[in-house]
């Protein structure tokens, strides 16, 4: 949303100078700025275009297109031969975040903000926390599912990266304020933290879920991956709270201005004890400051108790009553694409987003005791992403599955067969079939099931597209699975 009147470039430059980002200014700082853009395809008349050298493309190459679209000034990481004012900065990403927040009127200052980071559980924790806070305040969530509004409805058309780019993030926060939202829960991915996508934003509460191998194609090693996650502490307000899963050794030394720890069946400020998983959810005792409250969480899997604790800890840090928290956990909604039941009959068909070794291990260890017949697992691995995790993913599946269907996830520009080769290397002796065509693989998995079997379609979860090459193709796994089940019944 554009401001009612233009802002002058000098104001943005002042903000960037205060952050020690500016190295040089060329041209007048009197330019009238109506908006901020970092994509030349969406740049509008009067925008400030911000360029940086990215991992795939260099935004400086698109400055001419942005100027033709009407950009009135540019922020760049190196001086360019252009006829508009330019601000040269040390870090274009950080500059984009600050400029966007400034021109949006610093919307974060009008919101209670919670950021959630970790390898697994971010989306479920965000969904649960939005539900908990909704009892006392209008709350939205931003993350993998897109924007989930105060009504609890996920708007799939807004789904993109786990955390939007810096300009879109500022616009989303502004929209939330304008729509009467008072609290926002958002997922903070390691990429977003490393790329300064929400610089200039202070959060009231930061949640650390867990840490396991993922995204090493980007970060290089686990130490750098962890360091990126830990940047979230820098965003915690001086009076804010870090809510930390003390049960994960990776976070043993993490603390904030205030710290609240949580753990399952271990010593912590907030605990879950006597955990009893079942096919209709998980029962446990929520223990807080000497008070013990029974909870029936309607989400399958003991690992979801950890997610519930993370959400409960954040709610407590924000002043919610523990009895109210326990009560609202019992009405927790189904999280799209997270052990989502697609068919519940003689054969059970579930969809889950698990796409890391640890996530697959947790999900399958949860399902194994609940299956009367065979556990049939369909999964793949994303192309152009961390290849080192592929054999461990397959090894996790092989420890629990009776039948494995290897297939494509989002192959992107990699050869799907080569991805399957790398997965197959980690399977061991478990029975496995290969179908690089995921739609055909789903039909095979469902067609092979008999009464008592459970079919898990892992990896894509809530996604409604499949990326093949550089194209995103429509791919609604829920609909495809139901069609396969219906076709099987008609056969």
SVG drawing of the C-alpha trace seen along z (x, -y; Angstrom):
<svg xmlns="http://www.w3.org/2000/svg" viewBox="-17 -18 49 74">
<polyline fill="none" stroke="black" stroke-width="0.4" points="0.0,0.0 1.4,-3.4 1.7,-6.2 -0.9,-9.0 2.0,-11.4 5.5,-10.8 8.5,-10.6 11.8,-12.3 14.8,-10.2 16.7,-12.1 14.6,-10.5 15.5,-7.0 19.1,-7.9 19.1,-9.1 17.8,-5.8 20.4,-3.9 23.2,-6.2 22.0,-5.5 22.5,-1.8 26.0,-2.5 25.1,-1.1 25.8,-4.2 29.1,-4.6 28.2,-7.2 25.3,-9.3 25.2,-10.5 22.6,-13.0 19.9,-15.0 18.3,-13.6 15.1,-15.6 13.6,-12.8 10.0,-12.0 9.6,-8.3 6.2,-6.5 7.3,-3.0 10.2,-0.5 10.9,2.3 13.6,5.0 11.9,6.6 12.1,4.7 9.0,6.6 6.8,5.1 8.5,1.7 6.0,-1.2 6.2,-4.9 8.0,-6.7 9.5,-3.6 13.0,-3.4 14.6,-0.4 17.0,1.5 19.6,3.8 21.9,6.4 24.0,9.3 22.0,12.4 22.8,16.1 21.1,16.6 20.9,13.2 22.4,9.7 19.8,7.0 22.1,4.4 21.6,6.0 17.9,5.0 18.3,1.4 17.6,0.2 14.3,2.1 13.4,0.6 14.2,-2.9 12.0,-2.3 9.2,-1.3 9.5,-4.6 11.9,-4.1 12.9,-7.6 16.1,-6.6 18.2,-3.5 20.0,-1.9 22.9,0.1 25.9,2.0 28.2,0.5 28.0,-2.9 26.2,-2.7 26.1,-5.1 22.5,-6.2 20.7,-9.6 18.8,-9.2 19.9,-9.7 21.7,-6.6 22.6,-5.6 25.5,-3.3 25.4,-0.9 27.3,2.0 24.4,4.4 21.5,4.1 19.3,6.6 19.6,4.9 19.0,1.5 15.8,2.8 14.4,4.1 15.0,0.7 13.8,-1.4 10.7,0.7 9.9,0.6 10.5,-3.2 8.2,-3.9 5.5,-1.6 5.6,-3.7 7.4,-1.2 4.3,1.0 6.1,3.4 5.9,0.7 2.1,1.1 2.2,4.9 3.0,7.6 5.4,9.8 6.6,13.4 9.2,14.9 9.7,18.7 12.9,20.4 14.2,23.9 14.5,26.7 11.2,28.5 7.9,27.4 7.9,23.7 4.6,23.9 2.8,26.0 4.0,23.9 3.0,20.7 -0.4,22.1 -0.9,23.2 0.3,20.0 -2.0,17.9 -4.9,20.1 -3.8,19.6 -3.5,15.8 -6.8,15.5 -8.6,16.0 -7.6,12.6 -6.4,10.6 -6.8,10.4 -3.8,12.4 -2.4,13.3 0.4,15.7 2.9,15.3 4.9,18.3 5.0,21.4 1.2,21.5 1.1,17.8 -1.0,15.5 -3.4,17.0 -5.8,14.3 -7.5,13.6 -10.3,15.9 -7.8,18.8 -8.1,19.3 -5.0,19.8 -4.9,17.9 -2.9,20.2 -2.6,17.5 -0.2,15.7 2.1,18.8 5.6,18.2 8.9,18.5 8.9,19.3 9.5,15.6 8.7,13.1 11.3,10.8 12.1,7.6 9.8,5.4 6.8,7.8 7.3,8.4 7.0,4.7 3.9,4.5 2.3,7.5 2.9,5.9 1.4,2.6 -1.6,4.5 -2.0,6.3 -2.0,3.0 -4.5,1.4 -6.8,4.4 -6.9,4.2 -4.6,7.0 -2.7,6.5 -0.4,9.5 1.6,11.3 3.4,14.6 5.9,15.3 8.3,18.0 11.9,16.9 13.9,19.2 17.7,19.4 17.7,17.9 15.6,14.9 17.8,14.3 21.0,14.6 19.7,12.3 18.5,9.5 14.9,9.7 13.4,8.2 16.2,5.9 14.7,3.0 12.0,5.2 12.1,5.9 10.1,8.9 8.6,9.4 9.2,13.1 11.6,15.4 10.9,19.1 13.6,21.8 12.1,25.1 14.9,27.6 18.0,27.9 18.9,30.7 20.4,31.0 18.9,28.9 19.9,26.2 23.6,27.0 23.7,26.3 23.2,22.6 25.0,22.4 27.8,24.8 27.9,26.5 25.9,27.0 27.8,24.3 26.9,21.6 23.3,22.9 23.1,22.6 24.7,19.1 22.1,17.9 19.3,19.2 20.9,17.5 20.7,14.1 17.1,14.1 18.3,13.1 19.5,9.8 15.9,9.0 14.5,9.5 13.3,6.3 15.1,5.2 12.1,6.4 11.4,9.4 11.7,13.1 13.5,16.0 11.4,19.2 13.9,22.1 13.6,25.8 16.1,26.8 15.6,30.4 17.6,29.8 21.4,29.6 21.8,27.1 20.1,24.4 21.7,25.2 23.4,21.7 20.7,19.6 19.2,16.9 17.6,13.5 16.8,10.5 14.3,12.8 14.3,16.6 11.6,19.2 12.7,22.8 10.5,25.8 11.0,29.5 9.2,32.8 9.8,35.1 12.8,33.1 13.5,30.3 12.5,26.9 10.3,23.9 7.4,25.3 7.1,29.1 5.1,31.8 4.9,35.0 3.1,38.4 2.9,38.1 0.5,40.7 0.2,40.7 -2.8,42.2 -4.6,42.4 -6.9,39.4 -4.2,37.1 -1.8,37.0 -2.6,36.7 -0.1,35.1 0.2,33.0 1.2,29.4 3.3,28.4 4.0,24.7 5.1,23.1 3.8,26.1 0.5,26.3 -0.3,29.5 -3.1,29.3 -4.2,32.3 -4.3,31.7 -5.7,33.7 -4.0,32.3 -6.0,33.3 -2.8,33.6 -1.1,37.0 2.5,37.5 4.5,36.9 6.6,34.4 3.5,32.2 3.6,32.0 7.0,30.2 5.4,27.8 2.5,27.2 4.9,26.4 6.7,24.0 3.5,22.2 2.3,22.3 5.7,20.9 5.3,18.0 1.8,17.4 2.9,17.4 5.6,14.9 3.0,12.6 0.8,12.8 -1.7,15.5 -3.2,17.6 -1.9,21.2 -5.4,22.6 -6.7,20.8 -3.7,22.1 -4.4,25.7 -8.1,25.3 -7.4,23.8 -4.8,26.5 -7.7,29.0 -9.4,27.3 -6.2,26.9 -7.0,26.9 -5.6,29.4 -2.5,27.9 -2.7,28.1 -0.1,30.6 1.0,31.7 -0.1,35.3 -3.2,34.3 -5.8,37.1 -6.8,37.4 -8.6,40.7 -9.7,42.4 -11.1,45.8 -9.9,49.3 -6.7,47.7 -5.5,44.5 -3.8,41.9 -1.9,39.0 0.1,36.1 3.0,34.5 5.6,31.9 8.5,33.9 11.5,33.4 14.5,33.6 16.0,36.7 14.9,35.7 11.4,34.8 10.9,38.1 12.3,40.0 9.9,38.2 6.8,38.7 7.5,42.3 8.4,43.2 5.0,41.7 3.0,43.6 4.7,47.0 2.9,48.1 -0.4,46.9 -0.4,49.0 -2.2,52.4 -0.9,53.4 1.9,52.1 3.4,48.6 3.8,47.5 5.9,44.3 6.2,42.2 8.9,39.6 11.5,37.8 14.0,34.9 14.0,31.4 16.4,30.7 19.0,27.9 19.0,28.2 21.1,29.9 22.1,33.2 23.9,34.4 20.7,35.0 19.3,37.4 20.9,40.7 20.0,39.9 16.4,39.2 16.2,42.6 17.8,44.3 15.2,42.7 12.5,44.1 14.1,47.5 14.0,47.9 10.2,47.7 8.6,48.4 7.4,51.8 7.2,50.5 8.9,47.4 7.9,45.5 10.8,43.3 9.5,40.4 10.1,36.7 9.6,33.9 10.3,30.6 13.1,31.8 13.8,28.2 16.7,28.3 18.2,31.6 17.7,35.0 15.0,36.7 16.6,40.1 19.9,39.0 18.1,37.7 16.4,41.1 19.8,42.8 21.1,40.8 18.1,41.6 18.2,45.3 21.8,45.4 20.5,44.8 17.6,47.3 19.4,50.6 17.3,53.7 13.8,52.3 11.5,53.0 11.4,50.0 9.7,49.0 10.8,46.0 8.5,43.7 9.9,40.2 6.4,39.1 4.9,38.2 1.3,38.5 1.9,42.0 3.8,42.8 0.8,41.7 -1.5,44.0 1.0,46.9 1.3,46.3 -2.5,46.1 -3.1,49.0 -0.7,51.2 -2.5,50.7 -4.8,53.2 -7.1,52.9 -5.1,51.9 -2.3,50.3 -1.3,46.6 0.0,44.6 2.2,41.5 2.8,39.1 5.8,37.1 7.6,34.0 5.1,31.6 2.5,31.2 0.5,28.0 2.2,27.1 -0.1,26.8 2.5,26.7 5.5,28.9 8.6,27.2 10.0,29.0 12.8,27.3 12.1,23.6 8.3,24.0 5.8,24.2 3.1,26.6 -0.2,27.1 0.0,30.1 -2.6,30.5 -1.5,33.6 -4.7,33.8 -6.9,33.8 -4.6,36.2 -4.6,38.7 -8.4,38.6 -8.8,39.1 -6.4,42.1 -8.5,43.6 -11.7,43.0 -10.3,44.5 -9.1,47.6 -12.6,48.1 -14.2,47.9 -11.7,50.3"/>
</svg>
